[in-house]
Amino acid sequence: MKYNFDEIVNRRGTYSIKWDGGQILKNMGFTERYDEDTIPLFTADMDLPVPQPLIEALHKTVDHRIFGYSVFPDEYFEAVQHWFKKRHNWEFQKEEIVYSPGTVHALNVAVRALTQPEDGVIIQRPVYPPFTSSINANGRTLLNNALIADEEGYYSIDFEDFEAKAKDEKTKMFILCNPHNPTGRVFNEDELRKLAAICVEHNVLIIADEIHGDIIRQGQTFTPIAKVVPEYKDHIITFTAINKTFNLAGLHCTNVIITNPELRKTYNGVMGMHLPSPFTVSALLSVYHDGEDWLEQLKEYIDGTMEWAVGFLAERMPKVKVRIPEGTYIMWMDFSAYGISPDEVHDRIYNKANVLLEDGKMFGEEGLHHQRICIPSPRPMIKEAFERIAREFEDLK
């Protein structure tokens, strides 16, 4: 089936935080303006229709007419295993799969269960804001191994600083984001081996958030860190999810892979029991069995949108430093060359252009002059958003 991702689906009135949550977003400090003309591109949530087999599977679940407590059939775990074996040549056992109703929830459980108050936890800013909150809100000590950007906006790991932080006896955990949000780096196998070796040497547990791992550019390769260093798999906990890959955040389905039985027992003891929605089970079975064709078309579409966006910025806003990311559907744009304050950049985009992005400062001070845009929306919508933004910066050429 050929999908038309240029189709604009009206999401207003569907309980979408992106399209119906304007007042909430203003209360949270994301923006001062939100109205019927706002184009929201701030969150990792697609405005694109899901695979047709998924729609049919959910209709079948609805047609049953009863939505009681549900369980995980063996087919659920087998589908997860099959997907990662086929897509990433990574194998794990059924009992090593732990369901979570969300990745942020899973992250907070891991921090609470597997570290103690004031323990050090390493993250690599600029990074997804819940990494920071999961550490601070749970009374742990945040250790920032900031990624280093070169003149072209390409980020790399400061291994000397990483090892210095890992050596501290109070450091107990490293939260890896790969593919990295928001920079778009897909860390290569050499980088992952080096990170893992340092962590194992100093008894630092690795929490690998890999939920963007299916969304990578053509020609790029993503490999789960537990696949790269199988000898260290008992020292790694991996977060996987269908939400980013198949636009299913509203169905709450994260699968946590915990090979080490003692870590798994401790993790489950803190998390407690969580039963799935029947829609969640139906959705995962559908997309992991019949979603590949849709995914390949989606990746091609996103790649095309990114190529268009980079070309547009080069022509209309050449002061914006941006590159096509190796993975994710996120673009990380540096506005520092305009020589204006981050607040003025914000005002021109959010209030005047009426486009809602995400201020870089939310990802740490390293992102102060940046804006994050999520582009898995119909290309006509993306083009309109960029046109609006460009008009508001014309006086600064």
N, C-alpha and C positions, 0 to 999 in steps of 0.2 A: 504494500500500500504506500502511495506517495502522500506525504503529509504537507499541508500548506501552512507553514509557520508564519507567513505574512498576514494571515487572518487575525484581525483584532477582535478578541472576545471581551465583551463588556463584563468586567468583574465587580462593578459597583453593585451593592445590594446582596453580595454573596458572603458577607461576614469576613471579608479579607482584611487583614491588618494593613496591607499595602494600599488598598483602595477604599476601605471603609473606616480606617482607624485614624483619621486626621486629627481628631481632638486628643486621642491618646498620644500620638506622635508629638503633638505640640506640648502636651503636659510633660513628656519625657525629655523635652529639650532638643529634639531632632530638627525642628523647624519652627519658624514663626508664622509661616503662611501655609495653609492647606485648604484648597477649595475644589470646585468641580472641574477646574482647568489644570490642576496640578498633575504633573507626570512623575509618579513615584518610581524611582529606580534604585532604591537604597538597600533593599534586602535581597538575600539569595533565595529568590522565589520566582519561578518562571511565569510569564504571561502567555505561555504556549500550551496548546492542548496535549493531553497525555496520550499514550498509545491506545489505539482502538481496541486491541484485545483486553486491555485493562478496563476500559469502559464497559465492555461486554461482561467481564468477570464481576464487576461491581453491580451491574444490573441484575445478574443472576443472584447475587447475595441479597439484594433488595427484594427481589421477587419471592424469596423464601418467606419474608414478612415477619420473621421473629429474630430478634437481635439480643439474645441472652448472653450470659457469660460464656467465654470461648476458651479453647485450649490450643496448644500448638501441635498440629499433627506431625508425624515423622516427615511428611513431604515438605514441610516448612524448612526444616533444618537441611534436608537433602537439596532443596533448591538453593539455599545459601552456599552450601558446599560446592554444588555444580557450577554456580556463577563464578566463584573465585578460582576454581580449578580451570575453567575454560578461559576466562578473561585474563587472569593474572598468574596462572600455573602455581597457585598457592593452595595447599591442602591443610585441613585441620579436621578434628573430630567433632561429631555432633554434640557431644557433651561439653565441648569447649565454647559453644555458642550461648551467650546470655542475652536475652531480650531486655531492651530498655525503651521506655516511652519517648526518649529523645536523647540527642547527643549531649546537650548542655546538662541535662539531668544525669546522664552517665558520667560526665566529667566531674560533677560535684560529688557524686557517690564515690568515685575513685579517690578524689582528694581526701574526703572524710574517712574512708575505709582504710586507706593504705599509707597515710602519713599521720603525724601527730601535730598538735598545735605548735606553732613556731618553727616547724620543719621547713627547710628551704625547698622551693619548687622552681625549676628553671623554665622560662618561656623565651620565645624569640620574637621580640617586637620589631616592627609594627605587627600586631597580631590580633585576631578576632577577639573583641572585648570580653566575652565570657571567660576566656582563659584567665584574664586578670581578676575578674570578680570571683571566680571559683577559688582562687588563692586567698584574696583579701577577706572575702566574706566568711571563710572558714578558719580564719586565724592562723594561716600559714605565712611564711616569709617569701615574698616574691623576689626572684633572682632573674634579672633581665639580661640575657645573652643577645643583645641587639644585633640584627642582621646588618650587614654593611652594604650600602649601595654605591655602585661606581658612577661615573659620569653619565652613563647611558641608562641608569636606573635599574641595573641588573644587581640582584641581591645575592650575597654569599655569606657563609657562616664564619664567624670569628672563633676558630677552634681553640686558639690560645686562651681566650676569655672563657670559653665553654669549659675547658678542662680545669681552669682555675676555680670556677664555681663548683664544678662537680667534685673536686677534691675535698671541699669543705665537708667535714663529718656530719654537719647538720643538714646537708643537701640530700634529699631522699627521692626526689621525683623530677623527671623531665617530661614536659608536655610538648610533643612534636606535632606540628601541623604540616601535613604533606599530602597533596599539594597545598602550598602555603597560601593562607588567606590573611592579608589581601594582596601580597606581592605576586602571586601566581607562580612562584618557583616550584618545580618538581625536582626534588633533590635526587641526585644520581646515586648509583649504588656505592661508589667510593665514599661519598659524603655520609651516607647512611651507615656504612660499615664503621667509619671513624667515630661517628656519634655513639653507635652502639658499643663499640669497644671501650670508649671512655666511661660510659655509664656502667657497664658491667664491672670494669676494673674498680670503680669507686662505689659499687652497690647502689646505684641510682636507678630506680624503676622507670621504664619508658612507657608513657601513655601516648599512643600514636593515633591522632585524629586523622583518618584517611577518607573521610566521607566525600571528598571531591575527587577521589581517585579514578572514577570512570569518565570524568570530563577533562580530557587532555587534548592538546593540539595534534593534528596529523604529523606524523614523524617523531613525536615524543613517546617515551616509554615511562610508564609508572609501575614501580614494583613495591609491594608492601614491604615494610622494613622487616617483618617477621619472616618473609620469604628470602630476603637478602641475607639475613644472618640466622638461619635455622638453629644454629648451635646456641643462640641466645634467646630462643623463643619463650622460655619460661620466665624471662626477664622483661617481657613485652606484653602489653595489653593494647589491643587494636579496636578502634571504633569504626564500624562500617554502617552504611545506611542506604535505603532506597530513596530518601527524601530529596537529596540533591540531584541524583542521577535521573530520576523519573518525575520530579516535581510533585512529591507526595508528602510535603512537610506536615500537612494537616492530618495525616493518618498516623503520625507518631510511631515510627518504626526504625529503631537503631539496633544493630546486633553487635555485641561486644564479644571479641574473641579473646578468651583467657585460657591459655594452655596450662599454666601452673595450677594444679588443683587446690593448693593451699591459698593462693591469691584469689582464686575463684570462690572458695568457701567464704573467705573474709569479705570479699566484694558483695556476694549475695546476702550475707548476714546484715550488711548495712542497707542495701537496697530494698530488701524485703520482696514480697511477691507482687508481680505485676502481670495481670492477664491481658491478652490482646483483644482488640476489637475484631469481630469477624471480618470487617472490611480490611483491616490491616493484613490478616492472613491471606485473604483472597487477592489483595493487591500484590503482595510479595510473590506469591505463587505465579501470578500472571506475568509480572514484569521480568522476573528472573527466568521464566520459560519462554516468553514470547515478546520480549521488549528490545531485543538487540537491533532489529531493523530500524525501529524508531530512533534508538540511541545513535546509531551511525548517521542517520539523516540529521538529527539534532546537532551533533558535533560539527558536521559540515556546515550547517546553517550558522552556528555560533562563530565558527572560524571565519566565515564570510562577513559577518557583522563586525567582527574585530578588525579585519582587514580594511573594511570601509571606514570604521571609526578612526583608525590610525592615519589613513589617508586624508580624511576630512580635517583632523587636527593639524596635520602637517601643512595643509593648505590654508586653513582659516584661523588656526590658533597655534602657530608654530612655537610659541613660547611654552606651551604645555609639554612637559616631558612625559612620554608614555611609551610602553612597548607591549607587543602582544605577549601575554603571559604563556608560560609553558603548560599550565593547567588551570582549572576553574573556569567559570564564566564571568570573572571579575576583572575589571581594569582599574589600575592604580595610577592616578594622574597627579603629576607634580606641577603646581601652579607657582612655584617660588620665583620663577624668572619674571613674573609680572611686577615684582617689586611692591606688592600691596600686602596688607595684612591678611591673615587667614579669615578674620571676621569680614573683611570687605569681599573676599572671594566668596564666602558663604552668602553674603547679602546679594551679590550679583546673580548667583545661581539659584538660591532657594527662594528669595523674595521677588526679585525682578524677573528672572527667566521662568520662575515657578516650576522648577525641576527639583525634585527631592533626591539628593544623593546621600552620602554618609561622610561627615567631616573626618578627615584623617586623624585629628587629635584623639578621636575615640579609640584608636588603635595603639596609642602611646605617643609620647612626644616626638618620636621619630617620624610620625605621619603628619606633623603639624601643618605643613603646606600642601598636603595632598587631599584628594577627594577620591572616594571609592564609588564606582558605578557598577551595578550588576546589569548585564546586557542581554539576558535570555528573554527578550520581549520581541514582538514583531518588529522587523526592521523599519517599517514606516514610523513606528513610535520612537524608536531609537534615533532615527534621523531628525525627527521633529525636536526631540530633546536637545540634541547637539546644535541644531540650528538656533534654538532659543538661547542656549548658553553662549554661542559664538557672537550673537548680536550684542550681548551685554558686555563683551570685552573688546568690541571694535574700537573704542576710543583709546585703548591701551596698546595699539599696534606700534 
